[in-house]
Amino acid sequence: MASTFQHRLVGTIILVAIGIIFLPDLLDGQKITYRENTASIPLRPALVELAEPVNFDSLDNEVVDTELLIEPAATVSLTAVDKVEETVSTPKSIAKAQKLVPLVKPVEPAKVIPPVGNSWNIRLGTFKNSAAVDDLVKKIRDAGFDAYRLPRYKEAGKLNRLYVGPNVNKNELKRLLPKLQKITGLKGVIEKFDPRDK
């Protein structure tokens, strides 16, 4: 009984293998092939012969028309040259040029941004109330300091950090701490400035 099962199993495997190999070719049908039209390049171009060769010796022997000759220039007397020099040497009055006005208005220089490498700023605090942070920023800017908040725009549920700066000189920021404490009543901390901070 096992031998008949084995024979059937081997037969089934052979039929499946033949089906896998030959059925795609049978079902595919006629294949369309595209042939590219190409022209062969000739090995050597054909020579083109001139109709009549030109004989340059015959051109020298032809008679030249007298009308085509250029007549010599007239002679000039020395007295006429002196008169020309006198007329050229008299200067003419030159009109004054108008003052040129530039069409483009001069551009005011933008505020200088300190280099990223060693910049510092003062963090005055972190607040949940964004309206209070906006009031403090306005108060600090009115006093003449550069103040900003992070995140830049109000976002619900986010903490708002208040900064003054940035400045390249860390000692100058240390000197500003007591002035900022008088203005805001907040004790600040000096931190490294990161422009990628959001």
Buried (B, 14 or more C-beta within 10 A) or exposed (E): EEEEEEEEEEEEEEEEEEEEEEEEEEEEEEEEEEEEEEEEEEEEEEEEEEEEEEEEEEEEEEEEEEEEEEEEEEEEEEEEEEEEEEEEEEEEEEEEEEEEEEEEEEEEEEEEEBEEEEBBBBBBBEBEEBEEBBEBBEEBEEBEBEBBBBEEEEEEEEEBBBBBBBBBEEEEBEEBBEEBEEBBEBEBEBBEBEEEEE
